[in-house]
C-alpha cells in the first residue's frame, strides 16, 4: 500500500512513498493546507475564499476554488489516495478532507506534545524529552512556507508559538534531568529570537548559573534589563529580578530542580511553533 503523508511544518507538501506530489501553485497549496489543518471537518467554501483571498476576493473566486479542489482531488487520486484512505469530498456548502491525522505532521506534532505534557505531569521527564525531541524534529522551517495571505500569517504565528512552547518544555525537562549543559545553546538561540521574553531569559540565566557561567548569567540579565528599559520603558518583572538577586548572593536554592511551566495545549485547528529552523 502506498504511504501518503502531508507536511505543513515547513513547506506545504504531500508525498507518496517519500516522493513529492505536484500540488500546483501557491493558492492551490493554500487550499490543501486549510483542509489539512481542519482534517475530518467540513470547511465552508466561504471560509476558504475568505482565507485565500482576504476581504476582497475576485468575482471568480468560487469557480477558481472549485478548480483548485478538482485538481487537488485528481492529484491525490493519482497518488493512490483512495487506497491510503485519503478522500476529498464535497459537502453541503463546503469541502471535507478525510485522512488519518497521523499522516499530517502538524497533527502528529500536537499529539506528541500532548503525550509529553502528560509524561511531564507524572514526573517521567526522560519520556517527555524523548517525545518532545520527536515532535520538534518534524519541523523543517517556518510553517506553511510557500503560501501567503492574512490567514496564513495568523496561523503561522500561532504554530510558531506552539513550537516555541515545545522547545521551552524540552529545555525544562532536560534541566529537571540535570542536563543544563545540553540546553544552554538552545536557550541562547531562543533568547536571541525573542530578547524580551523574560521566561526564556530566566531559563537561560539559570542554565548558565548551574553550568558555572555565573558572569554570563549576570550579563544576560543586564542585557535583558537594558532592552526592556530601552524598548518597553519598564524594568524586569519580579520573578526575573528575584532570580538575579538569588544569583548575586549564590542562593543555595538555585541548585534545586527547575519548576517548569507545563506545555500549553494546542489551539483549535482553524484558529491556531523543533529546534532547527
N, C-alpha and C positions, 0 to 999 in steps of 0.2 A: 504494500500500500504506500502511495506517495505521502510524504510528510510535508504538510503545508504550514508555514509559520509566517507570522506577521510581526513587523518591527516598527515601533513608534518612538523608542527611546534612542533617538539619533535620526538618521534619515528615514522617511516613510518607505517601507519596503515590504514586499511579500516574496517569500522564497519557497520553492518546492524542491525537496531533497538538496537544499543548500544552494540551488541555482535561482537567480533573481527572475521575477516575473515582470514583464513590461506593464507598468501601471499608468502610462501616459503622462500628460503634462501636470503641472502643479495643482491646478484646481481639481483635476480628477483624483489625484492622490489625496487632496484635502477631503474630498467626499468619502474616500475609503477610511481616512483617519477618523472622521466624525462617526462613521458607522462602527469602527473598531472600538472607539472609546465607550460607546454605548452598546456593545455587542449583546445580542439577545433581546434588545428592546427596540420598539418601533421609534424611529426618528422622523417626525413630521417633515414633509417636503418644505414647508415654510421655514422651519428652523434651519434646515440645510441651506436654503437660499440665503437667509439672513447671515449665517455664519461664514458662508463662502464669499458673498458679495458685499456684505455690510448693509447699511440702511438704504442704499440707493441702487438696488440690483437692476440690471438691464431688462427691458421688456421681454427678452427671450430667455430669461433665467430659468424658467420652469422647463422649457423644452431642452435647453442646454444641460440642465441637471439630469433629465431623462436620458440624454445621450451619454453622459458620463456613467450613469448607473448601468446602462445597457453594455457599454464597453467593459466596465469592470466585471459584470456578470459573465461576459464572454471570456475575459482573460482568466478568471478564476475557474470556469468550467474547463477550459483548455488545459489548465494546470492540474486537473484532477480534483477539483474542489468537491464534487459530489461524493467521490469515494472517500475523501478526507472528512466528510461531514460538514463542509462549508457551503452554505446556500445564501444567496442574496435575494430576498423576497420583496415583492411589492405588497404593501398592506394599505388598508384604507387610509388615505391621507399621508402616507409616508413609506419608509423603507426599513427593512429589518435585515441585519446580517446575523445569520445563525452560524456560530463557530464555537469551538471549545475555548473558553477563556485562557486555558493553559497554552494555547497556540499563539497567544499575543503577549509580547514581552512586558507591556505595561501591566497587564493583569497578573502575570507571574511575579513581577516586582512587588505589587501590592500584596499578593498572597504570602510571599516570602517575608516581607516586613511585618505583616500581621502575625505570622508564626514567631518571628524574632521577638516581637513585643510580648507575646505570651511566655516565651522562654525567659526573657528578662524579668517578667513578673514573678516567676517561680525560682529565680536565682540561678538558672542554668546559663551562665554567661558565655561559656565555651560554645554552646549550641547557638546562642544569639549571635556571636561573632561569625560563626560559620554561615548561618542563614543570611546575615546582612552582607557578608562578602559575596555570596552567590547572587543576591539581589542587585548589588551595586555593579557587579560585573556585566549585567545585562545592558548597562548604559554604554552607548557608543559616541556620545556627543549630546548637544542640546536637542531636546525632544522636538519631533515634527520638523526636522530640518528638511528644507526643500519645499515647504509650504509657507504661506503667509496670510495675513489678514488679522483683523481685530480679535476674532475668536481664537485663532492660533496663538497670538501673543498672550492672551489671557490664560489659556490652558498651559502653554509652555511655562509661564511664570509659576503657575500652581504646581506643575510637575517638578520644576526645579526646587521649589520649597520642600516637596516630599523627598527629593534626592538629598538635599542638604540635611534634612531631619534624620534620614537614614545614615548619612555619613557621621553626624554627631553621635547618634546612638551607637554606631560601630566604635567610635573613639571611646565613648563612655564604657562600653562593655570591655574593651581592651584594657582600659585603665583599671577597671574593677578586678581584672585578672593580673594586674601588675605590669602590663605591657606599655608603660609610659614612653619608653624609647621608640616604640613602634608607631606612635600616633603624633609625635611632635611635628613631623613634616606635613602630615595630613592636616593638622590643626593650623599650622602656619599658612598652608595654602588656602584654607577656608577663611582665615583672618585677612589674608591679602585680598580675597574676593569680596569680603564683607567687613571692612575695617571698623564699622560702628556697631557690630553685633557683640554686645557685652557677654552673651553666653559663650560665644566662640573664644573671645579674649580670655575669659576666666578659665576655660578648659586649657587653653594654651599656656597660660601662666602656671597653672598647677602642674601640667606635664613637665614644663621646663624646670620648675622648682624640684620636683621629685626625681628628675634626672641629674640634679646637681648644677643646673644652669641658673643659679639664683639671679645673677646680674641680668641675664636675658629675660627672665620673668619680670623683673622690675622695669626693664626697658620697655617691654611690651605694654605694661600698664601706663608708663609715661607717654608713650606714643599714642595709645588709645585715648588717654585723657586729653591730650593736645588736640586730637582730631575732633573729639566731642565738643570741646570748647570752641574750636575754630568753625566747625561746620554746623553744629546744633545750638551753640551757645549754652551748653549745660555741662555739669560735672558728671563723672561716672556715678552709676547707681550705688545704692547702699551695699549690695552684695559684692560688687566688684571692688569697691573701696575697702570693705572689710577684708576681702581676700588679700588685697595689697598690704594692709596693716598686719595681717597674720604672717605674711611672708617676711616683712620687715623685722618682726620680732621672733622669727623662726618658730612659730607656734607648733607645738608637738602634734596638735590635732590635724595638721596638714598631711601627716603620714597615714591617716585613716583612709578608708575606702571612699572613692568619689561617689557622691549621691547623684546619680544620673537622672536626667529627665526622661520619662518614657517617650517612645516614638509616637507622635500624634497619628491618629487614624487617618487614612486617606480620605479626601473629599469625594463627593459624588462624581460619577463618571463625566457628566456633561458640564459640571460646574468647576471641576478642578482647574525635586527634582532630584552612582557609584563614585567612584573616586577618580576616575580618569575622564577628562573631557575629550 
